[in-house]
Amino acid sequence: MWLPQRQGALKFLEALVPEKQVSIILPRTVLDEFTRDRVRVAEEGGRSLSTVLKRAKEVVDRLGDSKTKRMALEQLNDVDYTPPSLGESANESIGRIDTLFNNTAVLETSDEAKLCAVQRATIATAL
């Protein structure tokens, strides 16, 4: 999942784009894929936190110091109790990206570029 790791880049773009110090030009395919995949990305954000926490609890339970294990597991359970917050964070990031994308130039894909892509795919499949 790329959203949580890219907050710095997102803040950078949000600061520079309105000042016209940076411009974003998006190929139509990127915009279309973003629109198509936004729900899946938000859902995966919530699932990825739960998966990480589950693994952490397993490791603490198996390898943790018996004196501090209970406290560590309680804290992990407290965090695991609120996974919607990560999904909300992903939704917030998606909204921020959407705002940036709505103020960008979109580069339409030419028929020639589409034809070249089909030819490359056909050759790659044949090999």
Buried (B, 14 or more C-beta within 10 A) or exposed (E): BEBEEBEEEBEEBEEEBEEEEEEBEBEEBBBEEBEEEBEEBBEBBBEBBEEBBEEBBEEBEEEBEEEEBEEBBEEBEEBBEEBEEBBBBBBEBBEBBEEBBEEBEBBEEEEEEEEEEEEEEEEEEEE
